[in-house]
Amino acid sequence: MSHELYLAHQRAVQTIHGIAIRYRLALIGPRIDVAHSELDPALPEHSIRVRAGDDEPLIDSADWVGRRAELDAHDLVWSLEHVDLRAARPRPARAATTRRGWWREADPARR
């Protein structure tokens, strides 16, 4: 394995997990699952599987060496096309919840 492929795979895992995590933090809705070859020995070496519903592309990190920005755009577009955003709703902001908690503590009569 080349050093370049190893780094490309690590960047690809970070990129794809990052999109899935940002989705989960922002919305409650259909799941996006990510698995990669270091955690799932059934996957080919240096690959990442993204699953949304019945769709699950397998991303070969070797195809994306030196193309992280393109992978970011590709995965984001794929996610938007395969996740039913109409079935999702915004996740309540933690900040707003925390502010309401402070308000209740400051003025218990408002409960």
Solvent accessible surface area in square Angstrom, and as a share of the most:
residue,aa,sasa,rsa
1,M,154,0.69
2,S,62,0.40
3,H,134,0.60
4,E,115,0.52
5,L,37,0.18
6,Y,90,0.34
7,L,58,0.29
8,A,7,0.06
9,H,0,0.00
10,Q,52,0.23
11,R,103,0.38
12,A,2,0.02
13,V,17,0.10
14,Q,108,0.48
15,T,9,0.05
16,I,1,0.00
17,H,49,0.22
18,G,17,0.16
19,I,10,0.05
20,A,1,0.01
21,I,84,0.43
22,R,141,0.52
23,Y,28,0.11
24,R,84,0.30
25,L,111,0.55
26,A,57,0.44
27,L,46,0.23
28,I,54,0.27
29,G,34,0.33
30,P,46,0.29
31,R,157,0.57
32,I,4,0.02
33,D,44,0.23
34,V,23,0.13
35,A,19,0.15
36,H,19,0.08
37,S,20,0.13
38,E,97,0.44
39,L,137,0.68
40,D,33,0.17
41,P,129,0.81
42,A,94,0.73
43,L,20,0.10
44,P,73,0.46
45,E,128,0.58
46,H,18,0.08
47,S,2,0.01
48,I,0,0.00
49,R,47,0.17
50,V,1,0.01
51,R,87,0.32
52,A,3,0.02
53,G,63,0.61
54,D,148,0.77
55,D,60,0.31
56,E,83,0.37
57,P,41,0.26
58,L,91,0.46
59,I,12,0.06
60,D,61,0.31
61,S,0,0.00
62,A,51,0.39
63,D,86,0.44
64,W,37,0.13
65,V,47,0.27
66,G,79,0.76
67,R,93,0.34
68,R,106,0.39
69,A,84,0.65
70,E,94,0.42
71,L,1,0.01
72,D,56,0.29
73,A,55,0.43
74,H,84,0.38
75,D,4,0.02
76,L,86,0.43
77,V,79,0.45
78,W,30,0.10
79,S,8,0.05
80,L,98,0.49
81,E,123,0.55
82,H,66,0.29
83,V,10,0.06
84,D,64,0.33
85,L,77,0.38
86,R,220,0.80
87,A,66,0.51
88,A,19,0.15
89,R,143,0.52
90,P,106,0.67
91,R,102,0.37
92,P,89,0.56
93,A,59,0.45
94,R,197,0.72
95,A,58,0.45
96,A,27,0.21
97,T,72,0.42
98,T,61,0.35
99,R,140,0.51
100,R,113,0.41
101,G,25,0.24
102,W,162,0.57
103,W,135,0.47
104,R,118,0.43
105,E,130,0.58
106,A,87,0.68
107,D,50,0.26
108,P,80,0.50
109,A,100,0.78
110,R,153,0.56
111,R,192,0.70
